[in-house]
Amino acid sequence: MKKLLTRFLSSNILNPVEMAGANARYHLSQWPVGCAPKPNLSGNRNEASSSGSPSGDESRFKRSRQVGNDYHLPVLLEEVTHYLAPQRDNLYLDATLGGGGHSEQLLRVGAKVIGLDQDPAALSFARARLGDYRDSFGAIQGNFRDFGDILETIGIRGLDGVLLDLGISSRQVDDADRGFSFNKPGPLDMRMDPDAEVTAAELVNSCDEAELARVFYHYGEERASYKIARGIVERRQAKPFQCTTDLAQFVESLIPRRGRIHPATRVFQALRIAVNNELRALEEALAEVPRWLRPGGRLVVISFHSLEDRIVKSYLKRCSQSQLDRPEWPAPKENPEHFFKLVMQKGLTPSPEEIKGNPRARSARLRVAERLEGAVS
C-alpha cells in the first residue's frame, strides 16, 4: 500500500537526548564547545602508503581487535583511525556508534566523541564498554540523519571529524528476534529502532504488487522483483508472512538457489533498507556534514553495498569539484557546493587478512574527504 510506505518513509522520530546515561547538556558543558583546537593543517598527519593503507607503527591498533568486540567487530578500524587522524581534545561524531569500536580508538588518544545510534541495545553496550571515558564520551539515541538537530540541541558548534559506518552490526544480524537474518526463525521485523512505526511484516503484507516490486528492484537490485512480488501477494491472501524463515523459504521456492548466495538475500536487504529508510537518511546526513565540519576536518564513510557507495561517491565527487561545466554553458561556473577535497580517489577495501578474520567485512568500502575553508550557503 503506497500510503503505508509514504507514511513511514516521511516519519522522523527524535528520541530524548541522553549522554553516558545522564543529561547531554550537563556533560557537554564540560567540553570546549566550539573552541577545540583546529586540526593540524601543516601536513603533519600520518600519510598513507602508496597502496592507500595507513603506514607507520600499527601496534596501537591491535588490541582493539581482541578486546571488547563481542558485540561487533569494527570494520577497517586501522584505516578509519588513520584517516580521521584524532588529536587530543578534538571533537568527533561517530554517527553510527554500534558497539563503539571505532569510537574507542579515538578516545584512546584523548579525543572527545559524540556517538549516535538508534538502537538502544547498541547504546547500552557502547556505554558500558566506554564507561572509562565518561568525561569525554557521550552516547545519544537518534538516527544519524538527525545529527544536525541533535548537535544544535546540545549546544555543539563544530566538529573535527565525522564517521558514518553504514553497516548493520553482527549482533543485530545474529539476534533472531530482530528479524534481519533469514538463517534463523524470528519475527519479520528489521527495525533498527525498535520504536519505529513500521516493520518488514507490515510492508510485505500490506504493499501492493507494484510497490513491492519497486522496493525489491531499487533497494535490492533484484532482477526477479516482479515475480517475487506477485508470488508474495498471492501467498499472503491465504497466510500472511510473519516469520523470517517463512519468507526466505518462499522466495527460494520461486527463485532456486544458484551458488552460495541465498535467493532471499536481496529481498531481505531491500526490506531492511525500506523499513529503516536508509538511503534517504544517508543523503540527508551527507548534506548536513559541511555545515558542521571545521576546515581540515574529515568525513569518513564506510558503505557495504553498491547503493550506499554510489550515493557517497556521487556526493563527494560533486562537492570536490571547484567548477561545474555543461555543454550549453559559454564557460564553466564556480561550484557553490565545493566543500571538500578528496583524500583518496578510489574507495579503500579491507585487506585479505581482515576479511579472513571477519568475513562480513568483505563488501566494505571506505571513502574519505577533507573539509575546505568556506561557509555553507
Secondary structure in CASP SS format (residue, H / E / C, confidence):
PFRMAT SS
TARGET T0000
AUTHOR 0000-0000-0000
METHOD secondary structure of the structure
MODEL  1
M C 1.00
K H 1.00
K H 1.00
L H 1.00
L H 1.00
T H 1.00
R H 1.00
F H 1.00
L H 1.00
S C 1.00
S C 1.00
N C 1.00
I C 1.00
L C 1.00
N C 1.00
P C 1.00
V C 1.00
E C 1.00
M E 1.00
A C 1.00
G C 1.00
A E 1.00
N C 1.00
A H 1.00
R H 1.00
Y H 1.00
H H 1.00
L H 1.00
S C 1.00
Q C 1.00
W C 1.00
P C 1.00
V C 1.00
G C 1.00
C C 1.00
A C 1.00
P C 1.00
K C 1.00
P C 1.00
N C 1.00
L C 1.00
S C 1.00
G C 1.00
N C 1.00
R C 1.00
N C 1.00
E C 1.00
A E 1.00
S C 1.00
S C 1.00
S C 1.00
G C 1.00
S C 1.00
P E 1.00
S C 1.00
G C 1.00
D C 1.00
E C 1.00
S H 1.00
R H 1.00
F H 1.00
K H 1.00
R H 1.00
S H 1.00
R H 1.00
Q C 1.00
V C 1.00
G C 1.00
N C 1.00
D C 1.00
Y C 1.00
H C 1.00
L C 1.00
P C 1.00
V C 1.00
L C 1.00
L H 1.00
E H 1.00
E H 1.00
V H 1.00
T H 1.00
H H 1.00
Y H 1.00
L H 1.00
A C 1.00
P C 1.00
Q C 1.00
R C 1.00
D C 1.00
N C 1.00
L E 1.00
Y E 1.00
L E 1.00
D E 1.00
A C 1.00
T C 1.00
L C 1.00
G C 1.00
G C 1.00
G C 1.00
G H 1.00
H H 1.00
S H 1.00
E H 1.00
Q H 1.00
L H 1.00
L H 1.00
R H 1.00
V C 1.00
G C 1.00
A C 1.00
K E 1.00
V E 1.00
I E 1.00
G E 1.00
L E 1.00
D E 1.00
Q C 1.00
D C 1.00
P H 1.00
A H 1.00
A H 1.00
L H 1.00
S H 1.00
F H 1.00
A H 1.00
R H 1.00
A H 1.00
R H 1.00
L C 1.00
G H 1.00
D H 1.00
Y H 1.00
R C 1.00
D C 1.00
S C 1.00
F E 1.00
G E 1.00
A E 1.00
I E 1.00
Q E 1.00
G C 1.00
N C 1.00
F H 1.00
R H 1.00
D H 1.00
F H 1.00
G H 1.00
D H 1.00
I H 1.00
L H 1.00
E H 1.00
T H 1.00
I C 1.00
G C 1.00
I C 1.00
R C 1.00
G C 1.00
L E 1.00
D E 1.00
G E 1.00
V E 1.00
L E 1.00
L E 1.00
D E 1.00
L C 1.00
G C 1.00
I C 1.00
S C 1.00
S H 1.00
R H 1.00
Q H 1.00
V H 1.00
D H 1.00
D C 1.00
A H 1.00
D H 1.00
R H 1.00
G C 1.00
F C 1.00
S C 1.00
F C 1.00
N C 1.00
K C 1.00
P C 1.00
G C 1.00
P E 1.00
L C 1.00
D C 1.00
M C 1.00
R C 1.00
M C 1.00
D C 1.00
P C 1.00
D C 1.00
A C 1.00
E C 1.00
V C 1.00
T C 1.00
A H 1.00
A H 1.00
E H 1.00
L H 1.00
V H 1.00
N H 1.00
S H 1.00
C C 1.00
D C 1.00
E H 1.00
A H 1.00
E H 1.00
L H 1.00
A H 1.00
R H 1.00
V H 1.00
F H 1.00
Y H 1.00
H H 1.00
Y H 1.00
G H 1.00
E C 1.00
E C 1.00
R C 1.00
A C 1.00
S H 1.00
Y H 1.00
K H 1.00
I H 1.00
A H 1.00
R H 1.00
G H 1.00
I H 1.00
V H 1.00
E H 1.00
R H 1.00
R H 1.00
Q C 1.00
A C 1.00
K C 1.00
P C 1.00
F C 1.00
Q C 1.00
C E 1.00
T H 1.00
T H 1.00
D H 1.00
L H 1.00
A H 1.00
Q H 1.00
F H 1.00
V H 1.00
E H 1.00
S H 1.00
L H 1.00
I C 1.00
P C 1.00
R C 1.00
R C 1.00
G C 1.00
R C 1.00
I C 1.00
H C 1.00
P C 1.00
A C 1.00
T H 1.00
R H 1.00
V H 1.00
F H 1.00
Q H 1.00
A H 1.00
L H 1.00
R H 1.00
I H 1.00
A H 1.00
V H 1.00
N H 1.00
N C 1.00
E H 1.00
L H 1.00
R H 1.00
A H 1.00
L H 1.00
E H 1.00
E H 1.00
A H 1.00
L H 1.00
A H 1.00
E H 1.00
V H 1.00
P H 1.00
R H 1.00
W H 1.00
L E 1.00
R E 1.00
P E 1.00
G E 1.00
G E 1.00
R E 1.00
L E 1.00
V E 1.00
V E 1.00
I E 1.00
S E 1.00
F C 1.00
H C 1.00
S H 1.00
L H 1.00
E H 1.00
D H 1.00
R H 1.00
I H 1.00
V H 1.00
K H 1.00
S H 1.00
Y H 1.00
L H 1.00
K H 1.00
R H 1.00
C C 1.00
S C 1.00
Q C 1.00
S C 1.00
Q E 1.00
L E 1.00
D C 1.00
R C 1.00
P C 1.00
E C 1.00
W C 1.00
P C 1.00
A C 1.00
P C 1.00
K E 1.00
E E 1.00
N C 1.00
P C 1.00
E C 1.00
H C 1.00
F C 1.00
F E 1.00
K E 1.00
L E 1.00
V C 1.00
M C 1.00
Q C 1.00
K C 1.00
G C 1.00
L E 1.00
T C 1.00
P C 1.00
S C 1.00
P H 1.00
E H 1.00
E H 1.00
I H 1.00
K H 1.00
G H 1.00
N C 1.00
P H 1.00
R H 1.00
A H 1.00
R C 1.00
S C 1.00
A C 1.00
R E 1.00
L E 1.00
R E 1.00
V E 1.00
A E 1.00
E E 1.00
R E 1.00
L C 1.00
E C 1.00
G C 1.00
A C 1.00
V C 1.00
S C 1.00
END
